[in-house]
Amino acid sequence: MRDPVSKAADVLRLSPLPVVPVVDADRTVGMVGMHELSLSNGVSTATPVGRVMRPPPPPLPAGMPAADGLAIMESLGVAFAPVVAGHGRLAGMVSRADLYALASGNLRPVRCGGMATPLGVYLTTGLVRAGAGDLGLFLAGSAMGALALLSLALVFVLVWLVDERWNIGLMAAFGIVAPGGAHAPLLRAAVTLVWIAVYAVLFRSSPLAGYHAAEHMTVNAIEQGDVLTARAVRGHSRVHVRCGTNLVVVMFAFALIGQVIALPGVWLGIFALVVVLNRTVVGGVAQQYVTTRPPTERELASGVAAGQALIDAHQRVIGRPITLWQRIWCMGIIQAAAGLFAAYELLALSLSLLHANTIVDFLG
């Protein structure tokens, strides 16, 4: 109550609501909006908020059903109301629109993400999950590893055939023959580029690309407040700004540059800055033409179903705190990494039994 209105103005600036509560000993004693902060009313920036605040509307209990709270707010003619927990402690503010969305089963998370898996679309808010579960995430890592290994095997055969015909020395990239000459780094980079190209073709031809597109389109629909129907979701972009593809592009760019030339520290820093600043642009192109494709009806339906299940789960845990471990586990990276590791180890074991460790050396 003794805080100046200048502080209230700063809180209002950052608040999604046009009013903020005034609290004294954890109890709401008033409300302040832009009308109360009008300098034309004789208010200065140093005026205590207790002198200009308006009376608060009756608080709503945190456990009250959304429909009941909405009815109370409508009867009082208020657009916003404080929400209190045990012993009258302020838990937050709620708008009539919030309660309407909650009562209608359409209160959505502000941000969500997910992953494409062989079992369908996986979505999460960091606290709740929907769609393909941990097995799907494990299989996603295994599938990506298998595609990488298959593409590498195809490139290995292609390089061997080329060297048998023209003796260029490309097999040096696999450690089978000793690298020679100043062109060895270029040859290795060329083989790596071919490997990436073959992997891109295989990935885009797989169901993972379709589920990846459905995941992005569903997340875009949720975050933009669109209805979750197949027709509406299909109208959304297959590109998402937070996709991991953006980081993968950066990693591959550094890997290729590192194979060809040794950049001095200053130029390496400049290159890193340029790549990082443009990762969403380059990553968006990679998403559009490599890691996603127009989803089939089945793939899109998987995304829509996961999206609706995520919204339903989100509404059941609103206000529950998120631990760091929950957020990490829900990201799915641990499960996918385990699947990728399993695929790699299976190949390593197979090659060791065949005494053919050169491809493993190339991977390492």
Buried (B, 14 or more C-beta within 10 A) or exposed (E): EEBBBEEBBEEBEEEEBEBBBBBEEEBBBBBBBEEBBEEEEEBEEEBBBBEBBEEBBEBBBBEBEBEEBBEBBEEEEBBBBBBBBEEBEBBEBBBBEBBBBBBEEBBBBEEBBBBBBBBBBBBBBBBBBBBBBBEBBBBBBBBBBBBBBEBBEBBBEBBBEBBEEEEEBBBBBBBBEEBEEEEBBEBBBBBBBBBBEBBBBBBBEBBBBBBBBBBBBBBBBBBEEBEBEBEEBBEBBBBBEBBBBBEBBBEBBBEBBEBEEEBEEEEBEEBBEEBEEBBBEBBBEBBBEBBBBEBBEEBBBBBBBBBBBBBBBBBEEEEEEEEEEBEEBBBBBBBBBBBBEBBBEBBBEEBEEEEEEEBBEBEE
